[in-house]
Amino acid sequence: MIRFVKRVRFLFNVRRSVPFLVDFFRSSDVSAVKKGLSVGLVAFYFWLPVDLIPDMFLLLGIVDDLAVFTFILQLMVKLAPEELQKKYGLMK
């Protein structure tokens, strides 16, 4: 539970998310398959024209986009090597 709370806090702290993403893609410990999967999921979501909540509802329309971004970033955290997770305080 504590690890989950740390990850959620990390996801909402964008200043820490960006350096994590840079380190994730620069790391030689992360396989090309994991990097490709991450990029593929983001590209697929942007290519897919379906939203759970249409964007014409302004703030509510952004909620599903943030949920998908959060899901993908959470997956990337799980795919990251332990050293990278420790560096950003995402482990116990």
N, CA, C and O atoms as a Tinker XYZ file with bonds, in Angstrom:
   368  protein
     1  N      0.825000   -1.200000    0.000000    73     2
     2  CA     0.000000    0.000000    0.000000    64     1     3
     3  C      0.861000    1.253000    0.000000    63     2     4     5
     4  O      0.549000    2.219000   -0.696000    81     3
     5  N      1.937000    1.248000    0.770000    73     3     6
     6  CA     2.809000    2.416000    0.834000    64     5     7
     7  C      3.445000    2.675000   -0.528000    63     6     8     9
     8  O      3.570000    3.825000   -0.949000    81     7
     9  N      3.847000    1.610000   -1.217000    73     7    10
    10  CA     4.454000    1.755000   -2.535000    64     9    11
    11  C      3.446000    2.356000   -3.514000    63    10    12    13
    12  O      3.820000    3.189000   -4.339000    81    11
    13  N      2.183000    1.954000   -3.440000    73    11    14
    14  CA     1.141000    2.489000   -4.303000    64    13    15
    15  C      0.969000    3.988000   -4.069000    63    14    16    17
    16  O      0.865000    4.756000   -5.025000    81    15
    17  N      0.940000    4.406000   -2.812000    73    15    18
    18  CA     0.788000    5.826000   -2.479000    64    17    19
    19  C      1.970000    6.620000   -3.024000    63    18    20    21
    20  O      1.780000    7.719000   -3.546000    81    19
    21  N      3.194000    6.083000   -2.912000    73    19    22
    22  CA     4.371000    6.764000   -3.446000    64    21    23
    23  C      4.267000    6.921000   -4.954000    63    22    24    25
    24  O      4.623000    7.965000   -5.500000    81    23
    25  N      3.781000    5.887000   -5.625000    73    23    26
    26  CA     3.658000    5.951000   -7.079000    64    25    27
    27  C      2.603000    6.959000   -7.499000    63    26    28    29
    28  O      2.813000    7.703000   -8.458000    81    27
    29  N      1.479000    7.002000   -6.810000    73    27    30
    30  CA     0.434000    7.971000   -7.145000    64    29    31
    31  C      0.947000    9.385000   -6.929000    63    30    32    33
    32  O      0.716000   10.267000   -7.756000    81    31
    33  N      1.639000    9.603000   -5.826000    73    31    34
    34  CA     2.222000   10.920000   -5.556000    64    33    35
    35  C      3.216000   11.289000   -6.651000    63    34    36    37
    36  O      3.264000   12.442000   -7.082000    81    35
    37  N      4.009000   10.320000   -7.103000    73    35    38
    38  CA     4.969000   10.538000   -8.184000    64    37    39
    39  C      4.252000   10.931000   -9.475000    63    38    40    41
    40  O      4.697000   11.834000  -10.183000    81    39
    41  N      3.149000   10.259000   -9.782000    73    39    42
    42  CA     2.430000   10.533000  -11.016000    64    41    43
    43  C      1.884000   11.946000  -11.060000    63    42    44    45
    44  O      1.836000   12.561000  -12.126000    81    43
    45  N      1.471000   12.468000   -9.909000    73    43    46
    46  CA     0.917000   13.814000   -9.876000    64    45    47
    47  C      1.986000   14.898000   -9.722000    63    46    48    49
    48  O      1.669000   16.085000   -9.789000    81    47
    49  N      3.216000   14.515000   -9.523000    73    47    50
    50  CA     4.321000   15.464000   -9.441000    64    49    51
    51  C      5.053000   15.440000  -10.784000    63    50    52    53
    52  O      6.022000   14.701000  -10.957000    81    51
    53  N      4.588000   16.244000  -11.721000    73    51    54
    54  CA     5.089000   16.221000  -13.097000    64    53    55
    55  C      6.580000   16.541000  -13.156000    63    54    56    57
    56  O      7.288000   16.020000  -14.017000    81    55
    57  N      7.055000   17.375000  -12.269000    73    55    58
    58  CA     8.485000   17.723000  -12.278000    64    57    59
    59  C      9.354000   16.494000  -12.096000    63    58    60    61
    60  O     10.466000   16.447000  -12.622000    81    59
    61  N      8.872000   15.490000  -11.358000    73    59    62
    62  CA     9.643000   14.261000  -11.181000    64    61    63
    63  C      9.361000   13.255000  -12.288000    63    62    64    65
    64  O     10.195000   12.391000  -12.559000    81    63
    65  N      8.219000   13.349000  -12.921000    73    63    66
    66  CA     7.872000   12.412000  -13.988000    64    65    67
    67  C      8.733000   12.610000  -15.224000    63    66    68    69
    68  O      9.161000   11.635000  -15.843000    81    67
    69  N      8.989000   13.850000  -15.588000    73    67    70
    70  CA     9.758000   14.127000  -16.807000    64    69    71
    71  C     11.186000   13.596000  -16.697000    63    70    72    73
    72  O     11.632000   12.904000  -17.612000    81    71
    73  N     11.922000   13.884000  -15.627000    73    71    74
    74  CA    13.270000   13.299000  -15.524000    64    73    75
    75  C     13.242000   11.771000  -15.490000    63    74    76    77
    76  O     14.142000   11.122000  -16.021000    81    75
    77  N     12.209000   11.195000  -14.865000    73    75    78
    78  CA    12.081000    9.737000  -14.868000    64    77    79
    79  C     11.937000    9.229000  -16.299000    63    78    80    81
    80  O     12.592000    8.259000  -16.681000    81    79
    81  N     11.096000    9.870000  -17.083000    73    79    82
    82  CA    10.900000    9.449000  -18.470000    64    81    83
    83  C     12.188000    9.553000  -19.273000    63    82    84    85
    84  O     12.507000    8.664000  -20.063000    81    83
    85  N     12.921000   10.628000  -19.073000    73    83    86
    86  CA    14.202000   10.796000  -19.767000    64    85    87
    87  C     15.157000    9.678000  -19.378000    63    86    88    89
    88  O     15.780000    9.063000  -20.243000    81    87
    89  N     15.276000    9.412000  -18.079000    73    87    90
    90  CA    16.158000    8.332000  -17.609000    64    89    91
    91  C     15.675000    6.966000  -18.091000    63    90    92    93
    92  O     16.490000    6.100000  -18.409000    81    91
    93  N     14.365000    6.769000  -18.147000    73    91    94
    94  CA    13.806000    5.505000  -18.609000    64    93    95
    95  C     14.240000    5.223000  -20.047000    63    94    96    97
    96  O     14.669000    4.113000  -20.362000    81    95
    97  N     14.129000    6.218000  -20.907000    73    95    98
    98  CA    14.462000    6.001000  -22.314000    64    97    99
    99  C     15.970000    6.024000  -22.581000    63    98   100   101
   100  O     16.419000    5.468000  -23.583000    81    99
   101  N     16.739000    6.640000  -21.727000    73    99   102
   102  CA    18.198000    6.656000  -21.895000    64   101   103
   103  C     18.878000    5.441000  -21.271000    63   102   104   105
   104  O     20.014000    5.119000  -21.617000    81   103
   105  N     18.198000    4.778000  -20.370000    73   103   106
   106  CA    18.799000    3.672000  -19.626000    64   105   107
   107  C     19.076000    2.480000  -20.535000    63   106   108   109
   108  O     18.226000    2.064000  -21.323000    81   107
   109  N     20.269000    1.952000  -20.407000    73   107   110
   110  CA    20.603000    0.738000  -21.159000    64   109   111
   111  C     20.051000   -0.508000  -20.459000    63   110   112   113
   112  O     20.043000   -1.596000  -21.035000    81   111
   113  N     19.590000   -0.341000  -19.212000    73   111   114
   114  CA    19.004000   -1.460000  -18.480000    64   113   115
   115  C     17.564000   -1.742000  -18.903000    63   114   116   117
   116  O     17.030000   -2.812000  -18.612000    81   115
   117  N     16.935000   -0.790000  -19.587000    73   115   118
   118  CA    15.571000   -0.977000  -20.078000    64   117   119
   119  C     15.667000   -1.493000  -21.506000    63   118   120   121
   120  O     16.294000   -0.866000  -22.360000    81   119
   121  N     15.049000   -2.625000  -21.758000    73   119   122
   122  CA    15.147000   -3.234000  -23.084000    64   121   123
   123  C     14.398000   -2.408000  -24.125000    63   122   124   125
   124  O     13.495000   -1.636000  -23.805000    81   123
   125  N     14.799000   -2.593000  -25.372000    73   123   126
   126  CA    14.147000   -1.892000  -26.481000    64   125   127
   127  C     12.680000   -2.290000  -26.591000    63   126   128   129
   128  O     11.848000   -1.491000  -27.022000    81   127
   129  N     12.366000   -3.509000  -26.206000    73   127   130
   130  CA    10.972000   -3.971000  -26.247000    64   129   131
   131  C     10.125000   -3.164000  -25.263000    63   130   132   133
   132  O      9.019000   -2.743000  -25.601000    81   131
   133  N     10.634000   -2.946000  -24.055000    73   131   134
   134  CA     9.895000   -2.180000  -23.050000    64   133   135
   135  C      9.735000   -0.727000  -23.483000    63   134   136   137
   136  O      8.671000   -0.136000  -23.297000    81   135
   137  N     10.773000   -0.156000  -24.053000    73   135   138
   138  CA    10.690000    1.216000  -24.546000    64   137   139
   139  C      9.694000    1.299000  -25.697000    63   138   140   141
   140  O      8.876000    2.217000  -25.757000    81   139
   141  N      9.771000    0.337000  -26.605000    73   139   142
   142  CA     8.849000    0.312000  -27.737000    64   141   143
   143  C      7.404000    0.124000  -27.308000    63   142   144   145
   144  O      6.498000    0.737000  -27.872000    81   143
   145  N      7.189000   -0.729000  -26.306000    73   143   146
   146  CA     5.845000   -0.936000  -25.784000    64   145   147
   147  C      5.280000    0.364000  -25.223000    63   146   148   149
   148  O      4.118000    0.694000  -25.461000    81   147
   149  N      6.097000    1.097000  -24.484000    73   147   150
   150  CA     5.659000    2.361000  -23.895000    64   149   151
   151  C      5.286000    3.371000  -24.977000    63   150   152   153
   152  O      4.225000    3.994000  -24.918000    81   151
   153  N      6.159000    3.526000  -25.956000    73   151   154
   154  CA     5.892000    4.461000  -27.050000    64   153   155
   155  C      4.689000    3.991000  -27.855000    63   154   156   157
   156  O      3.856000    4.801000  -28.265000    81   155
   157  N      4.597000    2.694000  -28.080000    73   155   158
   158  CA     3.483000    2.143000  -28.835000    64   157   159
   159  C      2.137000    2.387000  -28.165000    63   158   160   161
   160  O      1.154000    2.700000  -28.837000    81   159
   161  N      2.090000    2.245000  -26.849000    73   159   162
   162  CA     0.838000    2.490000  -26.131000    64   161   163
   163  C      0.402000    3.944000  -26.241000    63   162   164   165
   164  O     -0.780000    4.225000  -26.439000    81   163
   165  N      1.345000    4.866000  -26.114000    73   163   166
   166  CA     1.022000    6.286000  -26.244000    64   165   167
   167  C      0.566000    6.586000  -27.674000    63   166   168   169
   168  O     -0.442000    7.263000  -27.874000    81   167
   169  N      1.300000    6.088000  -28.658000    73   167   170
   170  CA     0.949000    6.332000  -30.060000    64   169   171
   171  C     -0.415000    5.729000  -30.389000    63   170   172   173
   172  O     -1.224000    6.348000  -31.080000    81   171
   173  N     -0.664000    4.523000  -29.892000    73   171   174
   174  CA    -1.946000    3.878000  -30.144000    64   173   175
   175  C     -3.091000    4.689000  -29.553000    63   174   176   177
   176  O     -4.136000    4.833000  -30.187000    81   175
   177  N     -2.909000    5.217000  -28.351000    73   175   178
   178  CA    -3.973000    6.003000  -27.727000    64   177   179
   179  C     -4.256000    7.267000  -28.529000    63   178   180   181
   180  O     -5.417000    7.627000  -28.723000    81   179
   181  N     -3.206000    7.947000  -29.001000    73   179   182
   182  CA    -3.426000    9.159000  -29.790000    64   181   183
   183  C     -4.011000    8.843000  -31.160000    63   182   184   185
   184  O     -4.751000    9.646000  -31.728000    81   183
   185  N     -3.676000    7.673000  -31.684000    73   183   186
   186  CA    -4.204000    7.269000  -32.981000    64   185   187
   187  C     -5.660000    6.847000  -32.868000    63   186   188   189
   188  O     -6.446000    7.053000  -33.792000    81   187
   189  N     -6.015000    6.258000  -31.738000    73   187   190
   190  CA    -7.372000    5.787000  -31.510000    64   189   191
   191  C     -8.289000    6.989000  -31.262000    63   190   192   193
   192  O     -8.073000    7.731000  -30.304000    81   191
   193  N     -9.298000    7.196000  -32.096000    73   191   194
   194  CA   -10.120000    8.412000  -31.971000    64   193   195
   195  C    -11.250000    8.317000  -30.948000    63   194   196   197
   196  O    -12.145000    9.163000  -30.956000    81   195
   197  N    -11.238000    7.325000  -30.076000    73   195   198
   198  CA   -12.341000    7.139000  -29.140000    64   197   199
   199  C    -11.937000    7.644000  -27.754000    63   198   200   201
   200  O    -10.873000    7.305000  -27.236000    81   199
   201  N    -12.807000    8.456000  -27.174000    73   199   202
   202  CA   -12.628000    8.925000  -25.802000    64   201   203
   203  C    -13.767000    8.373000  -24.956000    63   202   204   205
   204  O    -14.890000    8.229000  -25.439000    81   203
   205  N    -13.486000    8.070000  -23.716000    73   203   206
   206  CA   -14.551000    7.664000  -22.809000    64   205   207
   207  C    -15.482000    8.837000  -22.526000    63   206   208   209
   208  O    -16.702000    8.684000  -22.472000    81   207
   209  N    -14.885000   10.001000  -22.348000    73   207   210
   210  CA   -15.635000   11.237000  -22.142000    64   209   211
   211  C    -15.192000   12.189000  -23.246000    63   210   212   213
   212  O    -14.007000   12.513000  -23.322000    81   211
   213  N    -16.103000   12.649000  -24.105000    73   211   214
   214  CA   -15.712000   13.531000  -25.214000    64   213   215
   215  C    -15.016000   14.802000  -24.719000    63   214   216   217
   216  O    -15.363000   15.340000  -23.668000    81   215
   217  N    -14.041000   15.270000  -25.479000    73   215   218
   218  CA   -13.274000   16.451000  -25.085000    64   217   219
   219  C    -14.093000   17.735000  -25.143000    63   218   220   221
   220  O    -13.648000   18.766000  -24.638000    81   219
   221  N    -15.264000   17.697000  -25.740000    73   219   222
   222  CA   -16.096000   18.908000  -25.793000    64   221   223
   223  C    -16.626000   19.281000  -24.407000    63   222   224   225
   224  O    -17.123000   20.391000  -24.217000    81   223
   225  N    -16.525000   18.364000  -23.437000    73   223   226
   226  CA   -16.936000   18.658000  -22.073000    64   225   227
   227  C    -15.781000   19.224000  -21.252000    63   226   228   229
   228  O    -15.692000   18.981000  -20.049000    81   227
   229  N    -14.913000   19.966000  -21.895000    73   227   230
   230  CA   -13.759000   20.652000  -21.318000    64   229   231
   231  C    -13.048000   19.859000  -20.230000    63   230   232   233
   232  O    -12.335000   18.905000  -20.541000    81   231
   233  N    -13.218000   20.222000  -18.981000    73   231   234
   234  CA   -12.444000   19.588000  -17.910000    64   233   235
   235  C    -12.736000   18.100000  -17.781000    63   234   236   237
   236  O    -11.823000   17.308000  -17.546000    81   235
   237  N    -13.984000   17.717000  -17.930000    73   235   238
   238  CA   -14.322000   16.298000  -17.824000    64   237   239
   239  C    -13.720000   15.497000  -18.973000    63   238   240   241
   240  O    -13.362000   14.332000  -18.803000    81   239
   241  N    -13.611000   16.119000  -20.136000    73   239   242
   242  CA   -13.043000   15.439000  -21.291000    64   241   243
   243  C    -11.563000   15.156000  -21.141000    63   242   244   245
   244  O    -11.030000   14.243000  -21.771000    81   243
   245  N    -10.908000   15.930000  -20.319000    73   243   246
   246  CA    -9.475000   15.745000  -20.097000    64   245   247
   247  C     -9.218000   14.604000  -19.107000    63   246   248   249
   248  O     -8.133000   14.021000  -19.097000    81   247
   249  N    -10.203000   14.292000  -18.290000    73   247   250
   250  CA   -10.045000   13.276000  -17.244000    64   249   251
   251  C     -9.645000   11.927000  -17.830000    63   250   252   253
   252  O     -8.740000   11.274000  -17.309000    81   251
   253  N    -10.305000   11.498000  -18.907000    73   251   254
   254  CA    -9.954000   10.181000  -19.457000    64   253   255
   255  C     -8.570000   10.195000  -20.086000    63   254   256   257
   256  O     -7.864000    9.188000  -20.054000    81   255
   257  N     -8.171000   11.338000  -20.665000    73   255   258
   258  CA    -6.813000   11.439000  -21.199000    64   257   259
   259  C     -5.779000   11.330000  -20.087000    63   258   260   261
   260  O     -4.760000   10.658000  -20.249000    81   259
   261  N     -6.034000   11.983000  -18.968000    73   259   262
   262  CA    -5.124000   11.890000  -17.822000    64   261   263
   263  C     -5.101000   10.483000  -17.239000    63   262   264   265
   264  O     -4.056000   10.012000  -16.789000    81   263
   265  N     -6.238000    9.820000  -17.247000    73   263   266
   266  CA    -6.292000    8.449000  -16.732000    64   265   267
   267  C     -5.436000    7.519000  -17.582000    63   266   268   269
   268  O     -4.716000    6.675000  -17.049000    81   267
   269  N     -5.512000    7.668000  -18.892000    73   267   270
   270  CA    -4.708000    6.823000  -19.778000    64   269   271
   271  C     -3.227000    7.148000  -19.612000    63   270   272   273
   272  O     -2.399000    6.240000  -19.546000    81   271
   273  N     -2.882000    8.443000  -19.543000    73   271   274
   274  CA    -1.490000    8.838000  -19.327000    64   273   275
   275  C     -0.975000    8.250000  -18.019000    63   274   276   277
   276  O      0.140000    7.733000  -17.962000    81   275
   277  N     -1.787000    8.328000  -16.972000    73   275   278
   278  CA    -1.397000    7.782000  -15.675000    64   277   279
   279  C     -1.190000    6.273000  -15.749000    63   278   280   281
   280  O     -0.238000    5.746000  -15.174000    81   279
   281  N     -2.078000    5.579000  -16.453000    73   279   282
   282  CA    -1.937000    4.134000  -16.623000    64   281   283
   283  C     -0.632000    3.790000  -17.338000    63   282   284   285
   284  O      0.088000    2.885000  -16.916000    81   283
   285  N     -0.328000    4.506000  -18.415000    73   283   286
   286  CA     0.889000    4.224000  -19.179000    64   285   287
   287  C      2.128000    4.545000  -18.347000    63   286   288   289
   288  O      3.095000    3.784000  -18.363000    81   287
   289  N      2.109000    5.656000  -17.627000    73   287   290
   290  CA     3.253000    6.012000  -16.788000    64   289   291
   291  C      3.426000    5.001000  -15.656000    63   290   292   293
   292  O      4.556000    4.660000  -15.304000    81   291
   293  N      2.343000    4.526000  -15.092000    73   291   294
   294  CA     2.413000    3.500000  -14.046000    64   293   295
   295  C      3.021000    2.215000  -14.603000    63   294   296   297
   296  O      3.828000    1.566000  -13.938000    81   295
   297  N      2.638000    1.855000  -15.814000    73   295   298
   298  CA     3.212000    0.673000  -16.462000    64   297   299
   299  C      4.714000    0.859000  -16.683000    63   298   300   301
   300  O      5.496000   -0.072000  -16.491000    81   299
   301  N      5.106000    2.055000  -17.082000    73   299   302
   302  CA     6.530000    2.328000  -17.297000    64   301   303
   303  C      7.310000    2.226000  -15.996000    63   302   304   305
   304  O      8.446000    1.753000  -15.986000    81   303
   305  N      6.707000    2.664000  -14.902000    73   303   306
   306  CA     7.361000    2.547000  -13.597000    64   305   307
   307  C      7.577000    1.074000  -13.261000    63   306   308   309
   308  O      8.634000    0.694000  -12.757000    81   307
   309  N      6.575000    0.252000  -13.542000    73   307   310
   310  CA     6.703000   -1.183000  -13.262000    64   309   311
   311  C      7.748000   -1.842000  -14.156000    63   310   312   313
   312  O      8.411000   -2.792000  -13.739000    81   311
   313  N      7.899000   -1.345000  -15.382000    73   311   314
   314  CA     8.870000   -1.909000  -16.311000    64   313   315
   315  C     10.297000   -1.424000  -16.053000    63   314   316   317
   316  O     11.259000   -2.031000  -16.522000    81   315
   317  N     10.426000   -0.333000  -15.308000    73   315   318
   318  CA    11.742000    0.253000  -15.055000    64   317   319
   319  C     12.567000   -0.647000  -14.142000    63   318   320   321
   320  O     12.014000   -1.356000  -13.301000    81   319
   321  N     13.902000   -0.622000  -14.306000    73   319   322
   322  CA    14.755000   -1.403000  -13.408000    64   321   323
   323  C     14.686000   -0.865000  -11.975000    63   322   324   325
   324  O     14.332000    0.292000  -11.749000    81   323
   325  N     15.027000   -1.717000  -11.026000    73   323   326
   326  CA    14.940000   -1.345000   -9.612000    64   325   327
   327  C     15.766000   -0.110000   -9.274000    63   326   328   329
   328  O     15.347000    0.715000   -8.462000    81   327
   329  N     16.938000    0.020000   -9.893000    73   327   330
   330  CA    17.788000    1.188000   -9.599000    64   329   331
   331  C     17.070000    2.487000   -9.953000    63   330   332   333
   332  O     17.156000    3.469000   -9.217000    81   331
   333  N     16.368000    2.488000  -11.069000    73   331   334
   334  CA    15.651000    3.682000  -11.503000    64   333   335
   335  C     14.455000    3.948000  -10.592000    63   334   336   337
   336  O     14.145000    5.099000  -10.287000    81   335
   337  N     13.794000    2.892000  -10.164000    73   335   338
   338  CA    12.680000    3.055000   -9.230000    64   337   339
   339  C     13.173000    3.601000   -7.895000    63   338   340   341
   340  O     12.518000    4.451000   -7.291000    81   339
   341  N     14.320000    3.117000   -7.433000    73   339   342
   342  CA    14.883000    3.601000   -6.173000    64   341   343
   343  C     15.311000    5.060000   -6.289000    63   342   344   345
   344  O     15.125000    5.840000   -5.355000    81   343
   345  N     15.876000    5.424000   -7.421000    73   343   346
   346  CA    16.346000    6.794000   -7.636000    64   345   347
   347  C     15.221000    7.797000   -7.475000    63   346   348   349
   348  O     15.436000    8.897000   -6.966000    81   347
   349  N     14.021000    7.428000   -7.905000    73   347   350
   350  CA    12.869000    8.333000   -7.832000    64   349   351
   351  C     11.937000    8.007000   -6.665000    63   350   352   353
   352  O     10.826000    8.531000   -6.595000    81   351
   353  N     12.381000    7.153000   -5.757000    73   351   354
   354  CA    11.617000    6.853000   -4.550000    64   353   355
   355  C     10.332000    6.085000   -4.818000    63   354   356   357
   356  O      9.319000    6.321000   -4.159000    81   355
   357  N     10.366000    5.172000   -5.775000    73   355   358
   358  CA     9.161000    4.431000   -6.146000    64   357   359
   359  C      9.146000    3.022000   -5.586000    63   358   360   361
   360  O      8.254000    2.238000   -5.912000    81   359
   361  N     10.103000    2.689000   -4.759000    73   359   362
   362  CA    10.164000    1.365000   -4.141000    64   361   363
   363  C      9.987000    1.520000   -2.642000    63   362   364   365
   364  O     10.028000    2.627000   -2.104000    81   363
   365  N      9.792000    0.394000   -1.980000    73   363   366
   366  CA     9.661000    0.411000   -0.509000    64   365   367
   367  C     10.919000    0.919000    0.131000    63   366   368
   368  O     10.997000    1.004000    1.357000    81   367
